[in-house]
Amino acid sequence: MTSTSDMLHNKKKLLISISGPTASGKTAASLQLAKHFNTEIISCDSRQMYREMKIGTAVPEPNELAQCPHHFIGKLSIHDYYNASMFENDISGLLKTLFKKHNIVIMTGGSGMYLDAVLYGIDEIPDPDMNIRKALTQRYNNEGLEPLRFELKNLDPVCYKNIDKKNHKRIIRALEVCLSTGKPFSSFHTRTRKKRDFDVLLIGLNKDRKLLYHDIDKRIDNMLEQGLEEEARKLYPHKGLVPLKTIGYTEYFRYFDNEISKEQAIQLIRKNTRQYARKQINWQKRYKAMQWFEYNKASEIIQYIEQYAKA
């Protein structure tokens, strides 16, 4: 019997990307695919990379991690600087190694910018000047967002036209590049797609919205039972770090600061997670090549991959 690996012998190597909102079943589906194709899994989750954030980022359970090799889980400390461009470079080297052993590799996760980095590449944008960032952040804290928006409009009207004008992090990032390089932030966005020496199949997981919300609540309940509050309390002294600007932690930090009650923090975690899931769904709908399957139909996904291999 001819295996999928044999079918791909004369074709490019194949990266299978499993996408979907939080709690859509990506871990279960990716494990079934990895075991079927006897391959390895790359995490494309920008928060599961931080080893101190296990509970709040729903890192796969030890028994799940033991079922096949995983990469980019617990790779970093919250004190490490990391971004999508660095992920692209790291994944490029990793895939060269993995494709020597496997014709198919699985990648799973809900971080859209990190997926874009793998699919299309990231423009070479200068690393942040931390002194400028600190000064801009201080201005934002003291004066609000409007003066920073006005400055960006003057320095880079092209960027200002397209940027999310309510997102202070993106405004600060654009300004910091303008000020540190003397060039418009938009000038670094060439949108030139990098060629890849492997093919990519984009798989999206569908889950009924009512069921998705139910499973989100169930996951949050599980996090609470596992000790999310204790994990957040340990990380509280570092709450200003970028990785900790994450749902599940920021709400607890507000509770620790006596801004809200514990019950309000938990309700906000539920609400914000649902909002985040909707944003993920909208982002994933941008990919015209995405093939959608019901979350519990791994066998259909396997059949689709094998049909692609035969073509």
N, C-alpha and C positions, 0 to 999 in steps of 0.2 A: 504493500500500500504506500502511495506517495504522500509524504508529509508536507505540511505547509512550508517548512524550512527548505525542502528539496524544490518545491515549486518556485521559490524565490531565488534559487541559486543563480540564475542569469539576470536577475533584476536588481534594482537598488535595494539597499537595506530599508527596513520599514519601522517607523516609529508610530505606535498607536497611542493617540492622546485621548484619554477618558475625561470628559468635562461634565459639569453639572453643578447646580447650587449645593450649598452645604446641606448635609443629611440626605442627599439624593441617592446614595448607595455606591459612590465611586470606589471606596475601599473594597467592598465585596466584589464588584464587577472586575476591578483590576486584578484582584487575587485569582479569580477564576480564569481570567485570560492568561495571566503569568504562568499558572500551573499547567494549563492546557498546552501552551506553546513552550513550556520549559524555559522561561526567560526571567528577566529581572525588572523591577519597578523603580522608576524615578519619580520622586515627589515634586510636583509643581505647585507647592503651597508655600507662599512667602512667609508664613508664620510657623509652620511645623519644623522649619529649619532650626529654630532656637530651642536649645536643649532645656532651658529653664521653664518653658511654656508648654508642658506636656498635656495637662488636663484641659486648659482653656482653648487649645487648638485642636482637640480631638485627635491626637496622635494615635495611629493604629495600636491595638493592644499587643503586648509581647507575643502572644500566640499567633497573631496575624503577621507580625514582622518576621516570625520564625519560619513562615511557610515558603518564603522565597526571599532572595536578596533585595534590600531596599537601599535607595540612595537619597541623600539630601534631607534626611530626617535627623534632627538633633546635631546637625553639622556645625552650627554656630552658637556663640554666646550672645546674649542680648546686648553685650558691650561691643560687639563687632559691627563695623559698618558694612552694609551689603546692599546691592541694588540689582535691578533687572539686567543691566549691562554685564555685571560681574557673573550673574547666573548664566547668561548666554555664553560667556567665555568658559565657565566651568563645565557647562553641559556639553559644549562642543568637544572638549577633551575627554569627558566621560563616555560620550557616545562612540568616539573612535575606539576606545578600549572595549566597550560592550559589544559593538558590532563585529569585533574580531571573534567573539564567542557565539553571538546570536544573530540570526537574520531579522528577528523581531524583538523590539524592546517596548515596554509599556511605560507611559508617562501619565500620571494622574494628579489632579489638583484643580482648585478653583480660582487661581490667581491669574487674571486675564493679561496683565502686563508681562508676567513671566512667560506665559504661553506665547504671546506675541514675540517676545525676545527670541524664543526657540524657532518659531515659524519664519519670521521675517528679518530678525536681527534688530539691533538697537543702534541708533546713530551715536557716534562718539561725542558725548557731551562731557565737558570738563567736570572733574570731581569737585565737590562742594568746598568753598572756602569757609571754614567753620567760623572764622571771625566775622565775616560778612553775614553769614546766616544768623549768628548770635545777635548781631546788631539789628538785623531786620526783624527777628523774632521779638526783640525788646521793643522795637517801634510798634509792632503789631499789638503787643500787650498793652502798651501805653496809649496808642493813638487809634487803634482799630484798623480795619482793613482798607478803608476808603483812601487814605493817603498813599498806601502801597499800590493800590489799583491805579491811581492817578499817575504815579511815577512810572509804572510799567507801560501805561498807555503812551506816555511820552517817549520812553526808551525803545519800545518794541510794539508798535501798533498792530502788526500782523499777529503776534502772539496774543495780545490783549483781545483781539477780535474773536479768537477761537478758544481761549482758556475758560475754564469754569471760574467765573468771577466771585463765587462764594467759597471757593476752596483756598484757604489761606496758605496751606502748604505748597500748593502749586504756584500761587502768586509769588511766594517767598523764593521758591526754587528758581523761577524764571528771572526774578530780579537779581538774585545772587549771581547767576551766570552773566547777565548783562553787566553788572557792576564789576565782576572780577575779570572779565575778558575784554570789555569795551565793545563787544559785539552783541547784536540782538540774539536773544535766546532762540528765536525762530530760525536763525541762520544755520543752526546745528541740526535742524530736522530736514534731512535731504529726502527722507522717505524712499531711499534706494533699498530695495529688498535684496538681501544677500542670498546667493545660491547655496543650496544644501545638496550634499552628496547622498542624501537619503530621502525616501518618500515619507509622507505623513498622512495617516488616516485620522480624521477628526470624528470622534464618537461623542455624542451628547446623550445624557440620560434624562428621560422624562419621568416625572412623578406628579401625580395629581396634586394640585395646590393644597387641598384640604389635608391630604395624607402627608404632604411635605411639612406643613406647619405642625401637624401632630408629631411627626418624627423629630422636628426641631425641638419641640418642647420635651420630648422623651430624651433626646440627647442632652439637653440642658439639665434635666433632672438627674441624669447619670453623672454629669460633671459635678453637680452639687454634692452628690453622694460620694464621689471620689475625692472631694476636698478642694474644689475650686476656690473657695474663700481662703483657705489656708495658703494655697499656692499664690493667690493674689496678694495676700498679706506679706509673704516673704519677698515679693517683688515690689511692694509699695515704695521702699526707699529709692527705687530706680524708676519711678513712674514717669519721669520726663524723657526717658529713652524712646526713640521712634518705634521699636518693635512692640512696646507696651501700649501704644495707641491702638489697642485691639479690643474688639467686643469681648466682654467677659472680664476684662481687667479694668478698663476705664470706668465702668459702672461701679465696681467694687471700690475703686480708688475714691470715687465721689462719696461713697458710704463711709469709708475710713476718714474722709475729710469732714464728716458730719454735714454734708450738703443734702443728702437724701437718706431715707431709712433703708435698712437691709431689704425689706420687702419691695421697696421701690427699685432698688438696684437690680433685683432678680427680674422684676417685670420689665425693666428697661433692657436687660440682656435678651429677653424673649422678643421684645418689640424690635430691637436693633438687629437681631439675627435674622428676623423675617425680612426686614428692609434690605439687609445685605444680600439675602438669597434672591430677592427680586432684582437687585442690581446685577448679580451674577448671571441670572437668566437673560436679562436684556443685553449684557455684554456678549454672551455666547451666541445670541441670535444674529450677531454681526457676521459670523463666519458662514458664508454661503456654502462652503464645502462640508459643513457639519452634517453628519448623518445621525438622525435621532432614533433612539430605541427606548422602550420601556425599561425602567431601572432594574427590573428583575429578569431580563431576557438576555442573559449572557450567552446563551446558546445561539441566539439569533445574531449576536455580534460576532461570535466565532465563525458562524457560517458566512457572514458578510466578508470577514477578513480572508477566509479561505477562497471565496469566489474572486476576490480581488487578486489573490495570489495566482489563480488559474488563468486570469485574463492576459 
